[in-house]
Amino acid sequence: MAKKSKKMAAALAAVSVYLQQEQAAQEEQMVSEQAAPGTQTSMWGHSGRQEMMALRRLIQMRTFTRF
């Protein structure tokens, strides 16, 4: 029975450490989000990326519809 309780204690310790690491990662992420408030994106840049994606989609459709 002692062997089983040791395994249980080890498993609980591992879960506890994992949860502490997750909480620390969440806190770190919250701090980093507060340090760099929302960055503004340029409408011109957004429009350019959207056009590039549309062109790639058209190229992909063209290559797949040939066959």
C-alpha positions as CSV (number, residue, x, y, z in Angstrom):
1,M,0.0,0.0,0.0
2,A,2.9,2.3,0.7
3,K,4.1,2.0,-2.9
4,K,0.7,3.1,-4.2
5,S,0.6,6.1,-1.9
6,K,4.1,7.1,-3.1
7,K,2.9,7.0,-6.7
8,M,-0.1,9.0,-5.8
9,A,2.0,11.6,-4.1
10,A,4.3,11.9,-7.0
11,A,1.4,12.3,-9.5
12,L,-0.2,15.0,-7.3
13,A,3.1,16.8,-7.0
14,A,3.6,16.7,-10.8
15,V,0.1,18.1,-11.4
16,S,0.7,20.8,-8.8
17,V,3.9,21.9,-10.5
18,Y,2.2,21.9,-13.9
19,L,-0.6,24.1,-12.6
20,Q,1.9,26.5,-11.0
21,Q,3.8,26.8,-14.3
22,E,0.5,27.4,-16.2
23,Q,-0.5,30.1,-13.8
24,A,3.0,31.7,-14.0
25,A,2.7,31.7,-17.8
26,Q,-0.7,33.3,-17.7
27,E,0.5,36.0,-15.4
28,E,3.5,36.7,-17.6
29,Q,1.3,36.9,-20.7
30,M,-1.0,39.4,-18.9
31,V,2.0,41.5,-17.9
32,S,3.3,41.5,-21.5
33,E,-0.1,42.5,-22.8
34,Q,-0.3,45.4,-20.4
35,A,3.3,46.5,-21.2
36,A,2.5,46.8,-24.9
37,P,-1.0,48.1,-25.3
38,G,-2.9,47.3,-28.5
39,T,-0.8,48.2,-31.5
40,Q,-2.5,50.0,-34.3
41,T,-2.4,48.5,-37.7
42,S,-2.3,50.5,-40.8
43,M,-5.3,50.3,-43.1
44,W,-3.0,50.4,-46.1
45,G,-1.0,47.4,-44.8
46,H,-4.2,45.5,-44.0
47,S,-5.5,46.2,-47.5
48,G,-2.2,45.1,-49.0
49,R,-2.2,41.8,-47.1
50,Q,-5.8,41.2,-48.0
51,E,-5.0,41.7,-51.7
52,M,-2.0,39.3,-51.5
53,M,-4.2,36.6,-49.9
54,A,-6.8,37.1,-52.6
55,L,-4.2,36.8,-55.4
56,R,-2.8,33.6,-53.8
57,R,-6.3,32.2,-53.5
58,L,-7.0,32.9,-57.2
59,I,-3.7,31.3,-58.2
60,Q,-4.4,28.2,-56.1
61,M,-7.9,27.9,-57.6
62,R,-6.4,28.2,-61.1
63,T,-3.9,25.5,-60.5
64,F,-6.4,23.1,-59.0
65,T,-9.1,23.6,-61.6
66,R,-6.8,22.8,-64.6
67,F,-6.9,19.1,-63.8
